[in-house]
Every structure is written in C-alpha cells, then in structure tokens.
C-alpha cells in the first residue's frame, strides 16, 4: 500500500510539472516575457500537445515532451513577430493561470 501511495505522489508531482510550465522568451527590447505553456498527451494525435492559453491559436506538438516544448518555443516567437508585423496587440503575460 505504501508503494502505491509513494508512486501516486510521484505521478501527481510529474503531472503538475507537465501541465504548468512558464515559458520565458526575451524580446528585442530585452523585456522578459513569461507565458504559461500547458503540455499534455493527446491519444487522438498520438503526440504531446503544447498550448499557450494567453496567445490565441498558439500551439505545437511533438513526439516527445521535450520536442513539443521546443516546437512551441519557436511558435511563440513567430506568434509575437507576426502580431507585431500586423500591428496587433501582444497580451502581457499573466503567469500561472488557474483552470478548474
């Protein structure tokens, strides 16, 4: 029984790490921006999905957790660059968001 509790605690801790990660990117003006990245396994896509809730439509996938995170870092930069080019507002990062 203790073995199950110990592994359950490890699993929950790992799951929290997967779900809530702050991504840091440095813009040209040296201002540090932080956007929350949510990473989860998609059985339908057979891949890890990384979403950035504060940047509408900003998401990436990858065969591994690390690949999804790496891919979304590129997408965040491209999202911000595109928004600047189009003169659209770039949301200020709010940090960790709360989901029910």
C-alpha positions in Angstrom: 0.0 0.0 0.0 2.8 2.4 0.9 4.4 1.6 -2.5 1.2 2.7 -4.3 0.9 5.9 -2.3 4.5 6.8 -3.0 4.2 6.2 -6.7 0.9 8.1 -6.8 2.5 11.1 -5.2 5.4 10.9 -7.8 2.9 10.6 -10.6 0.9 13.7 -9.4 4.1 15.7 -9.0 5.2 14.8 -12.5 1.7 15.6 -13.9 1.8 19.0 -12.3 5.2 19.7 -13.9 3.8 18.6 -17.3 0.7 20.8 -17.1 2.1 24.0 -15.8 5.3 25.4 -17.2 6.2 29.0 -17.7 7.9 29.7 -20.9 10.4 32.6 -20.9 11.3 34.4 -24.1 13.4 37.5 -24.4 12.1 40.1 -26.8 14.2 42.6 -28.8 13.8 45.3 -26.1 15.3 42.9 -23.5 12.0 42.7 -21.7 11.5 39.3 -20.3 8.1 37.8 -21.1 6.5 34.8 -19.4 3.7 32.8 -20.9 2.2 29.7 -19.4 2.6 26.6 -21.5 0.3 23.6 -21.0 1.6 20.3 -22.2 -0.5 17.1 -22.4 -0.6 13.8 -24.2 -3.1 13.5 -27.0 -4.2 10.0 -27.6 -6.1 11.2 -30.8 -2.9 12.8 -32.2 -0.5 10.3 -30.7 1.7 13.2 -29.7 2.3 15.7 -26.9 0.5 18.9 -27.4 1.8 22.2 -26.1 -0.7 25.1 -25.9 -0.2 28.8 -24.8 -3.6 29.9 -23.5 -2.6 33.6 -23.4 -1.8 33.6 -27.2 -4.9 32.5 -29.1 -4.1 29.7 -31.6 -0.6 29.3 -30.3 0.1 25.6 -30.1 2.6 22.9 -31.2 3.0 19.2 -31.0 5.9 16.7 -30.7 6.6 13.0 -30.4 8.2 13.7 -27.0 7.5 16.2 -24.2 10.8 17.9 -25.0 10.1 18.1 -28.7 6.6 19.7 -28.0 8.2 22.3 -25.7 11.0 23.1 -28.2 8.4 23.4 -31.0 6.1 25.7 -29.0 9.1 28.0 -28.2 9.5 28.6 -31.9 5.8 29.1 -32.4 5.6 31.7 -29.5 8.4 33.7 -31.1 6.7 33.5 -34.5 3.3 34.4 -33.0 4.8 37.5 -31.4 6.7 38.5 -34.6 3.5 38.1 -36.7 1.4 40.1 -34.2 4.0 43.0 -34.4 4.0 42.9 -38.2 0.2 43.1 -38.3 0.0 45.8 -35.7 -2.0 43.5 -33.4 -1.7 43.8 -29.6 0.5 41.3 -27.8 -1.0 40.2 -24.5 1.0 40.8 -21.3 1.9 37.5 -19.7 -0.2 36.8 -16.6 1.9 34.0 -15.3 0.3 30.9 -14.0 -3.4 30.6 -15.0 -5.9 28.7 -12.9 -8.1 26.1 -14.5 -11.0 24.3 -12.9 
